[in-house]
Amino acid sequence: MAPADTADADELASRRVGHRRPARRRVGARMGAMLAAVGLLATACDVPNFGFPEGVTNHTPRILNMWQGSVIAALAVGVFVWALIFYAVVVFRKRSDVLPRQVRYNLPVEILYTVVPVVIVAGLFYYTARDESEITKLSDNPDVTVNVIGFRWNWQFQYLDTGKTPGSNQVEVTGRPGEAPVLVLPEGRSVRFVLTSPDVIHSFWVPEFLFKRDVVPGRINEFELTATKTGTFVGRCAELCGTDHDRMTFYVKVVPGAEYDRFIEERETAAISAAPSSGATTGSVQ
């Protein structure tokens, strides 16, 4: 190629690069606007639940905040990646056979896409570990302690704080074939769950608690919460435990404290001869 042709080609390329700069500025402004919108969403006073269910325990605000923060972080990363894709599609689309200016390395960009993911992952890990430690924390003196026994193929709930006075019974609620047990809990009082199993692995799960924990043979798992809303909630086994896994349904009935006290008193003072031969009482949803 003649020197004149080379000079013309270089001039043409420089003109095209010059024409690209305003377009790049516009695209950069749009990217900034989109990221600003995500930032406003993240700092808004009324952040949506993003499809997360409503909880009924004292841990609900913490769990919901963790979910909202994770979704907002994912949306921010997604919007940024989409903006980069559209930016590359628009700005670097093919206009002619003239190659654009070739750049082998861009150290600031490489540092950016290395450091930013590490910062995001470290932030998510920190908040997850912080919230998990708070959610699984156990108090020294819970108001109620319930031993949850998952067996093939039903549940038994033992109120460990009952039956300690002479002539009183320990209150137990045991499920029977075709009859789901009802675990009665007081509103506004801390409840510790002690989970055990004599046979296979089960999982204690009440969706409205926003929490579940495995019931493992030979191991005692514990967690604690306070119900903040009255009502009857369906519980299930969340571990595929065998043939009748689908029948391992139970109910959690959260009642005011005075009603719970009457429930416990009535069953503690009930005549032993009136109890079933297994020594357990059964409950039904009212």
C-alpha positions as YAML, in Angstrom:
chain: A
units: angstrom
residues:
- id: 1
  name: MET
  ca: [0.00, 0.00, 0.00]
- id: 2
  name: ALA
  ca: [1.31, 3.46, -0.87]
- id: 3
  name: PRO
  ca: [2.22, 5.90, 1.92]
- id: 4
  name: ALA
  ca: [-0.61, 8.21, 0.82]
- id: 5
  name: ASP
  ca: [-3.13, 5.39, 1.06]
- id: 6
  name: THR
  ca: [-1.84, 4.49, 4.51]
- id: 7
  name: ALA
  ca: [-2.17, 8.07, 5.66]
- id: 8
  name: ASP
  ca: [-5.72, 8.25, 4.28]
- id: 9
  name: ALA
  ca: [-6.66, 5.03, 6.06]
- id: 10
  name: ASP
  ca: [-5.19, 6.32, 9.33]
- id: 11
  name: GLU
  ca: [-7.08, 9.59, 8.97]
- id: 12
  name: LEU
  ca: [-10.31, 7.75, 8.20]
- id: 13
  name: ALA
  ca: [-9.84, 5.53, 11.25]
- id: 14
  name: SER
  ca: [-9.11, 8.51, 13.48]
- id: 15
  name: ARG
  ca: [-12.25, 10.25, 12.25]
- id: 16
  name: ARG
  ca: [-14.31, 7.18, 13.00]
- id: 17
  name: VAL
  ca: [-12.81, 6.92, 16.46]
- id: 18
  name: GLY
  ca: [-13.61, 10.57, 16.97]
- id: 19
  name: HIS
  ca: [-17.21, 9.98, 15.92]
- id: 20
  name: ARG
  ca: [-17.43, 7.11, 18.37]
- id: 21
  name: ARG
  ca: [-16.51, 9.21, 21.39]
- id: 22
  name: PRO
  ca: [-19.84, 11.08, 21.70]
- id: 23
  name: ALA
  ca: [-21.69, 7.77, 21.35]
- id: 24
  name: ARG
  ca: [-19.50, 6.26, 24.05]
- id: 25
  name: ARG
  ca: [-20.25, 9.19, 26.33]
- id: 26
  name: ARG
  ca: [-23.97, 8.69, 25.79]
- id: 27
  name: VAL
  ca: [-23.71, 4.99, 26.54]
- id: 28
  name: GLY
  ca: [-21.66, 5.75, 29.65]
- id: 29
  name: ALA
  ca: [-24.30, 8.21, 30.82]
- id: 30
  name: ARG
  ca: [-27.00, 5.59, 30.33]
- id: 31
  name: MET
  ca: [-25.00, 3.04, 32.32]
- id: 32
  name: GLY
  ca: [-24.59, 5.57, 35.10]
- id: 33
  name: ALA
  ca: [-28.31, 6.27, 35.12]
- id: 34
  name: MET
  ca: [-29.16, 2.56, 35.35]
- id: 35
  name: LEU
  ca: [-26.71, 2.01, 38.21]
- id: 36
  name: ALA
  ca: [-28.10, 5.07, 39.98]
- id: 37
  name: ALA
  ca: [-31.59, 3.60, 39.66]
- id: 38
  name: VAL
  ca: [-30.38, 0.36, 41.25]
- id: 39
  name: GLY
  ca: [-28.74, 2.38, 44.02]
- id: 40
  name: LEU
  ca: [-31.98, 4.23, 44.70]
- id: 41
  name: LEU
  ca: [-33.81, 0.90, 44.84]
- id: 42
  name: ALA
  ca: [-31.28, -0.44, 47.33]
- id: 43
  name: THR
  ca: [-31.62, 2.59, 49.61]
- id: 44
  name: ALA
  ca: [-35.38, 2.98, 49.35]
- id: 45
  name: CYS
  ca: [-37.32, 3.00, 52.59]
- id: 46
  name: ASP
  ca: [-39.89, 0.47, 51.40]
- id: 47
  name: VAL
  ca: [-37.95, -2.37, 49.78]
- id: 48
  name: PRO
  ca: [-40.17, -5.08, 48.21]
- id: 49
  name: ASN
  ca: [-40.05, -8.65, 49.46]
- id: 50
  name: PHE
  ca: [-39.07, -9.99, 46.00]
- id: 51
  name: GLY
  ca: [-41.47, -12.91, 46.42]
- id: 52
  name: PHE
  ca: [-40.26, -13.88, 49.89]
- id: 53
  name: PRO
  ca: [-43.03, -15.31, 52.14]
- id: 54
  name: GLU
  ca: [-44.27, -13.56, 55.26]
- id: 55
  name: GLY
  ca: [-42.75, -14.92, 58.46]
- id: 56
  name: VAL
  ca: [-44.25, -15.21, 61.94]
- id: 57
  name: THR
  ca: [-41.20, -15.26, 64.23]
- id: 58
  name: ASN
  ca: [-38.77, -12.79, 65.76]
- id: 59
  name: HIS
  ca: [-36.17, -13.81, 63.16]
- id: 60
  name: THR
  ca: [-38.32, -12.68, 60.23]
- id: 61
  name: PRO
  ca: [-36.87, -9.12, 59.85]
- id: 62
  name: ARG
  ca: [-33.28, -10.41, 59.85]
- id: 63
  name: ILE
  ca: [-33.97, -13.21, 57.36]
- id: 64
  name: LEU
  ca: [-35.98, -10.89, 55.11]
- id: 65
  name: ASN
  ca: [-33.23, -8.26, 55.13]
- id: 66
  name: MET
  ca: [-30.66, -10.87, 54.16]
- id: 67
  name: TRP
  ca: [-32.87, -11.99, 51.26]
- id: 68
  name: GLN
  ca: [-33.52, -8.43, 50.10]
- id: 69
  name: GLY
  ca: [-29.83, -7.53, 50.24]
- id: 70
  name: SER
  ca: [-28.87, -10.61, 48.23]
- id: 71
  name: VAL
  ca: [-31.48, -9.88, 45.56]
- id: 72
  name: ILE
  ca: [-30.46, -6.22, 45.30]
- id: 73
  name: ALA
  ca: [-26.79, -7.22, 44.95]
- id: 74
  name: ALA
  ca: [-27.71, -9.71, 42.22]
- id: 75
  name: LEU
  ca: [-29.81, -7.09, 40.40]
- id: 76
  name: ALA
  ca: [-26.97, -4.56, 40.58]
- id: 77
  name: VAL
  ca: [-24.48, -7.05, 39.13]
- id: 78
  name: GLY
  ca: [-27.00, -8.10, 36.48]
- id: 79
  name: VAL
  ca: [-27.74, -4.53, 35.38]
- id: 80
  name: PHE
  ca: [-24.02, -3.74, 35.22]
- id: 81
  name: VAL
  ca: [-23.29, -6.84, 33.11]
- id: 82
  name: TRP
  ca: [-26.23, -6.15, 30.79]
- id: 83
  name: ALA
  ca: [-25.03, -2.55, 30.38]
- id: 84
  name: LEU
  ca: [-21.55, -3.74, 29.44]
- id: 85
  name: ILE
  ca: [-22.98, -6.19, 26.91]
- id: 86
  name: PHE
  ca: [-25.18, -3.58, 25.24]
- id: 87
  name: TYR
  ca: [-22.32, -1.07, 25.33]
- id: 88
  name: ALA
  ca: [-20.04, -3.49, 23.49]
- id: 89
  name: VAL
  ca: [-22.78, -4.37, 21.00]
- id: 90
  name: VAL
  ca: [-23.53, -0.73, 20.17]
- id: 91
  name: VAL
  ca: [-20.09, 0.89, 20.30]
- id: 92
  name: PHE
  ca: [-17.98, -1.88, 18.82]
- id: 93
  name: ARG
  ca: [-20.36, -3.12, 16.15]
- id: 94
  name: LYS
  ca: [-18.79, -3.59, 12.74]
- id: 95
  name: ARG
  ca: [-19.07, -0.52, 10.51]
- id: 96
  name: SER
  ca: [-16.42, -1.28, 7.90]
- id: 97
  name: ASP
  ca: [-13.49, -3.53, 7.19]
- id: 98
  name: VAL
  ca: [-11.16, -1.15, 9.01]
- id: 99
  name: LEU
  ca: [-10.01, -2.71, 12.27]
- id: 100
  name: PRO
  ca: [-10.46, -0.60, 15.41]
- id: 101
  name: ARG
  ca: [-7.48, 0.31, 17.54]
- id: 102
  name: GLN
  ca: [-6.15, -2.87, 19.09]
- id: 103
  name: VAL
  ca: [-5.42, -2.93, 22.82]
- id: 104
  name: ARG
  ca: [-3.72, -5.98, 24.33]
- id: 105
  name: TYR
  ca: [-4.12, -5.28, 28.03]
- id: 106
  name: ASN
  ca: [-6.13, -2.91, 30.17]
- id: 107
  name: LEU
  ca: [-4.78, -3.13, 33.68]
- id: 108
  name: PRO
  ca: [-7.48, -1.01, 35.40]
- id: 109
  name: VAL
  ca: [-10.25, -3.12, 33.86]
- id: 110
  name: GLU
  ca: [-8.53, -6.37, 34.85]
- id: 111
  name: ILE
  ca: [-8.14, -5.14, 38.42]
- id: 112
  name: LEU
  ca: [-11.79, -4.06, 38.41]
- id: 113
  name: TYR
  ca: [-13.25, -7.40, 37.33]
- id: 114
  name: THR
  ca: [-10.99, -9.21, 39.80]
- id: 115
  name: VAL
  ca: [-11.50, -7.05, 42.87]
- id: 116
  name: VAL
  ca: [-15.23, -6.29, 42.54]
- id: 117
  name: PRO
  ca: [-16.40, -9.97, 42.57]
- id: 118
  name: VAL
  ca: [-14.16, -10.66, 45.57]
- id: 119
  name: VAL
  ca: [-15.65, -7.69, 47.43]
- id: 120
  name: ILE
  ca: [-19.21, -8.79, 46.60]
- id: 121
  name: VAL
  ca: [-18.63, -12.39, 47.72]
- id: 122
  name: ALA
  ca: [-16.88, -11.24, 50.90]
- id: 123
  name: GLY
  ca: [-19.77, -8.89, 51.71]
- id: 124
  name: LEU
  ca: [-22.40, -11.58, 51.19]
- id: 125
  name: PHE
  ca: [-20.37, -14.04, 53.28]
- id: 126
  name: TYR
  ca: [-20.01, -11.56, 56.14]
- id: 127
  name: TYR
  ca: [-23.71, -10.70, 56.37]
- id: 128
  name: THR
  ca: [-24.73, -14.35, 55.99]
- id: 129
  name: ALA
  ca: [-22.38, -15.49, 58.76]
- id: 130
  name: ARG
  ca: [-23.47, -12.61, 61.01]
- id: 131
  name: ASP
  ca: [-27.19, -13.33, 60.58]
- id: 132
  name: GLU
  ca: [-26.75, -17.09, 60.87]
- id: 133
  name: SER
  ca: [-24.97, -16.73, 64.20]
- id: 134
  name: GLU
  ca: [-27.82, -14.59, 65.53]
- id: 135
  name: ILE
  ca: [-30.58, -16.87, 64.22]
- id: 136
  name: THR
  ca: [-29.01, -20.02, 65.69]
- id: 137
  name: LYS
  ca: [-28.11, -18.42, 69.03]
- id: 138
  name: LEU
  ca: [-29.58, -20.16, 72.10]
- id: 139
  name: SER
  ca: [-30.60, -18.35, 75.28]
- id: 140
  name: ASP
  ca: [-29.80, -19.64, 78.77]
- id: 141
  name: ASN
  ca: [-33.42, -19.91, 79.94]
- id: 142
  name: PRO
  ca: [-36.03, -20.25, 77.19]
- id: 143
  name: ASP
  ca: [-39.66, -19.91, 78.24]
- id: 144
  name: VAL
  ca: [-40.68, -23.23, 76.63]
- id: 145
  name: THR
  ca: [-38.63, -26.29, 75.63]
- id: 146
  name: VAL
  ca: [-40.09, -28.84, 73.23]
- id: 147
  name: ASN
  ca: [-38.49, -32.15, 72.30]
- id: 148
  name: VAL
  ca: [-39.38, -32.84, 68.65]
- id: 149
  name: ILE
  ca: [-39.13, -36.55, 67.80]
- id: 150
  name: GLY
  ca: [-39.43, -37.51, 64.16]
- id: 151
  name: PHE
  ca: [-40.14, -41.18, 63.66]
- id: 152
  name: ARG
  ca: [-41.45, -43.41, 60.88]
- id: 153
  name: TRP
  ca: [-43.86, -41.95, 59.88]
- id: 154
  name: ASN
  ca: [-45.08, -39.21, 62.20]
- id: 155
  name: TRP
  ca: [-44.11, -36.76, 64.92]
- id: 156
  name: GLN
  ca: [-44.13, -36.59, 68.69]
- id: 157
  name: PHE
  ca: [-43.81, -33.36, 70.69]
- id: 158
  name: GLN
  ca: [-42.78, -33.51, 74.34]
- id: 159
  name: TYR
  ca: [-43.06, -30.38, 76.51]
- id: 160
  name: LEU
  ca: [-39.95, -30.84, 78.64]
- id: 161
  name: ASP
  ca: [-40.95, -28.13, 81.13]
- id: 162
  name: THR
  ca: [-44.03, -30.10, 82.25]
- id: 163
  name: GLY
  ca: [-44.56, -33.00, 84.64]
- id: 164
  name: LYS
  ca: [-42.02, -31.79, 87.20]
- id: 165
  name: THR
  ca: [-44.40, -31.49, 90.12]
- id: 166
  name: PRO
  ca: [-45.78, -34.50, 92.04]
- id: 167
  name: GLY
  ca: [-48.98, -35.88, 90.52]
- id: 168
  name: SER
  ca: [-48.59, -34.05, 87.20]
- id: 169
  name: ASN
  ca: [-48.09, -35.54, 83.76]
- id: 170
  name: GLN
  ca: [-45.50, -34.64, 81.18]
- id: 171
  name: VAL
  ca: [-47.46, -33.24, 78.27]
- id: 172
  name: GLU
  ca: [-46.88, -35.11, 75.02]
- id: 173
  name: VAL
  ca: [-48.57, -34.86, 71.65]
- id: 174
  name: THR
  ca: [-48.11, -37.84, 69.32]
- id: 175
  name: GLY
  ca: [-49.34, -38.23, 65.78]
- id: 176
  name: ARG
  ca: [-51.26, -41.33, 64.71]
- id: 177
  name: PRO
  ca: [-51.95, -42.80, 61.27]
- id: 178
  name: GLY
  ca: [-54.39, -40.45, 59.59]
- id: 179
  name: GLU
  ca: [-54.20, -37.93, 62.45]
- id: 180
  name: ALA
  ca: [-51.60, -35.15, 62.36]
- id: 181
  name: PRO
  ca: [-50.29, -33.94, 65.74]
- id: 182
  name: VAL
  ca: [-50.77, -30.32, 66.81]
- id: 183
  name: LEU
  ca: [-47.95, -28.47, 68.51]
- id: 184
  name: VAL
  ca: [-49.39, -25.64, 70.61]
- id: 185
  name: LEU
  ca: [-47.02, -22.71, 71.23]
- id: 186
  name: PRO
  ca: [-47.43, -19.42, 73.09]
- id: 187
  name: GLU
  ca: [-47.23, -16.10, 71.31]
- id: 188
  name: GLY
  ca: [-44.43, -13.80, 72.42]
- id: 189
  name: ARG
  ca: [-42.46, -16.40, 74.40]
- id: 190
  name: SER
  ca: [-39.14, -17.95, 73.45]
- id: 191
  name: VAL
  ca: [-39.36, -21.62, 72.44]
- id: 192
  name: ARG
  ca: [-36.40, -23.97, 72.16]
- id: 193
  name: PHE
  ca: [-36.77, -26.99, 69.89]
- id: 194
  name: VAL
  ca: [-34.68, -30.07, 70.66]
- id: 195
  name: LEU
  ca: [-34.72, -32.35, 67.62]
- id: 196
  name: THR
  ca: [-34.12, -36.13, 67.82]
- id: 197
  name: SER
  ca: [-34.93, -39.23, 65.77]
- id: 198
  name: PRO
  ca: [-34.83, -42.95, 66.64]
- id: 199
  name: ASP
  ca: [-34.64, -44.23, 63.06]
- id: 200
  name: VAL
  ca: [-33.91, -42.21, 59.89]
- id: 201
  name: ILE
  ca: [-33.20, -38.59, 58.99]
- id: 202
  name: HIS
  ca: [-36.21, -36.27, 58.97]
- id: 203
  name: SER
  ca: [-36.42, -32.48, 58.75]
- id: 204
  name: PHE
  ca: [-38.58, -30.19, 60.88]
- id: 205
  name: TRP
  ca: [-39.98, -27.45, 58.67]
- id: 206
  name: VAL
  ca: [-42.71, -24.85, 59.15]
- id: 207
  name: PRO
  ca: [-42.66, -22.57, 56.06]
- id: 208
  name: GLU
  ca: [-43.88, -19.53, 58.04]
- id: 209
  name: PHE
  ca: [-40.90, -19.91, 60.41]
- id: 210
  name: LEU
  ca: [-38.59, -19.29, 57.42]
- id: 211
  name: PHE
  ca: [-36.34, -21.94, 58.97]
- id: 212
  name: LYS
  ca: [-35.88, -25.69, 58.95]
- id: 213
  name: ARG
  ca: [-33.45, -28.09, 60.56]
- id: 214
  name: ASP
  ca: [-32.69, -31.78, 60.09]
- id: 215
  name: VAL
  ca: [-33.67, -34.38, 62.66]
- id: 216
  name: VAL
  ca: [-30.73, -36.79, 62.64]
- id: 217
  name: PRO
  ca: [-30.49, -40.15, 64.48]
- id: 218
  name: GLY
  ca: [-27.78, -40.12, 67.13]
- id: 219
  name: ARG
  ca: [-27.46, -36.34, 67.06]
- id: 220
  name: ILE
  ca: [-29.31, -33.58, 68.91]
- id: 221
  name: ASN
  ca: [-30.02, -30.41, 66.93]
- id: 222
  name: GLU
  ca: [-31.47, -27.32, 68.59]
- id: 223
  name: PHE
  ca: [-32.80, -23.94, 67.59]
- id: 224
  name: GLU
  ca: [-34.84, -21.23, 69.25]
- id: 225
  name: LEU
  ca: [-37.43, -18.68, 68.17]
- id: 226
  name: THR
  ca: [-40.33, -16.58, 69.36]
- id: 227
  name: ALA
  ca: [-43.65, -16.69, 67.53]
- id: 228
  name: THR
  ca: [-44.98, -13.17, 66.92]
- id: 229
  name: LYS
  ca: [-48.33, -13.94, 65.31]
- id: 230
  name: THR
  ca: [-51.19, -16.22, 66.32]
- id: 231
  name: GLY
  ca: [-52.67, -18.75, 63.93]
- id: 232
  name: THR
  ca: [-52.41, -22.34, 62.76]
- id: 233
  name: PHE
  ca: [-49.55, -23.21, 60.41]
- id: 234
  name: VAL
  ca: [-48.81, -26.40, 58.50]
- id: 235
  name: GLY
  ca: [-45.51, -28.16, 59.17]
- id: 236
  name: ARG
  ca: [-43.89, -30.87, 57.10]
- id: 237
  name: CYS
  ca: [-40.90, -33.15, 56.88]
- id: 238
  name: ALA
  ca: [-38.53, -31.57, 54.37]
- id: 239
  name: GLU
  ca: [-36.29, -34.63, 54.02]
- id: 240
  name: LEU
  ca: [-37.19, -37.59, 51.80]
- id: 241
  name: CYS
  ca: [-37.23, -40.11, 54.63]
- id: 242
  name: GLY
  ca: [-38.96, -43.14, 53.16]
- id: 243
  name: THR
  ca: [-42.23, -44.72, 52.09]
- id: 244
  name: ASP
  ca: [-44.68, -42.49, 53.96]
- id: 245
  name: HIS
  ca: [-42.67, -39.30, 53.89]
- id: 246
  name: ASP
  ca: [-45.61, -37.42, 52.36]
- id: 247
  name: ARG
  ca: [-47.78, -38.26, 55.39]
- id: 248
  name: MET
  ca: [-45.45, -36.60, 57.92]
- id: 249
  name: THR
  ca: [-47.58, -33.50, 58.29]
- id: 250
  name: PHE
  ca: [-48.15, -31.67, 61.56]
- id: 251
  name: TYR
  ca: [-49.67, -28.38, 62.69]
- id: 252
  name: VAL
  ca: [-48.29, -25.58, 64.80]
- id: 253
  name: LYS
  ca: [-50.96, -23.61, 66.63]
- id: 254
  name: VAL
  ca: [-49.74, -20.31, 68.08]
- id: 255
  name: VAL
  ca: [-52.08, -19.01, 70.77]
- id: 256
  name: PRO
  ca: [-52.00, -16.15, 73.32]
- id: 257
  name: GLY
  ca: [-50.01, -16.84, 76.46]
- id: 258
  name: ALA
  ca: [-53.06, -17.25, 78.73]
- id: 259
  name: GLU
  ca: [-54.61, -19.85, 76.41]
- id: 260
  name: TYR
  ca: [-51.31, -21.75, 76.26]
- id: 261
  name: ASP
  ca: [-51.11, -21.81, 80.07]
- id: 262
  name: ARG
  ca: [-54.62, -23.29, 80.25]
- id: 263
  name: PHE
  ca: [-53.69, -25.90, 77.64]
- id: 264
  name: ILE
  ca: [-50.65, -27.02, 79.64]
- id: 265
  name: GLU
  ca: [-52.47, -26.97, 82.98]
- id: 266
  name: GLU
  ca: [-55.36, -29.08, 81.70]
- id: 267
  name: ARG
  ca: [-53.06, -31.76, 80.33]
- id: 268
  name: GLU
  ca: [-50.73, -31.79, 83.30]
- id: 269
  name: THR
  ca: [-53.60, -32.37, 85.71]
- id: 270
  name: ALA
  ca: [-55.52, -34.81, 83.52]
- id: 271
  name: ALA
  ca: [-56.07, -38.22, 85.12]
- id: 272
  name: ILE
  ca: [-53.38, -40.68, 84.04]
- id: 273
  name: SER
  ca: [-56.01, -43.36, 83.46]
- id: 274
  name: ALA
  ca: [-57.68, -41.12, 80.87]
- id: 275
  name: ALA
  ca: [-54.52, -40.87, 78.77]
- id: 276
  name: PRO
  ca: [-53.84, -43.28, 75.88]
- id: 277
  name: SER
  ca: [-51.86, -46.41, 76.69]
- id: 278
  name: SER
  ca: [-48.76, -44.93, 75.03]
- id: 279
  name: GLY
  ca: [-48.75, -42.16, 77.60]
- id: 280
  name: ALA
  ca: [-49.16, -39.51, 74.90]
- id: 281
  name: THR
  ca: [-52.02, -37.23, 74.08]
- id: 282
  name: THR
  ca: [-53.07, -36.29, 70.60]
- id: 283
  name: GLY
  ca: [-54.30, -33.00, 69.32]
- id: 284
  name: SER
  ca: [-56.43, -31.77, 66.46]
- id: 285
  name: VAL
  ca: [-56.77, -28.40, 64.80]
- id: 286
  name: GLN
  ca: [-59.69, -26.42, 66.20]
...
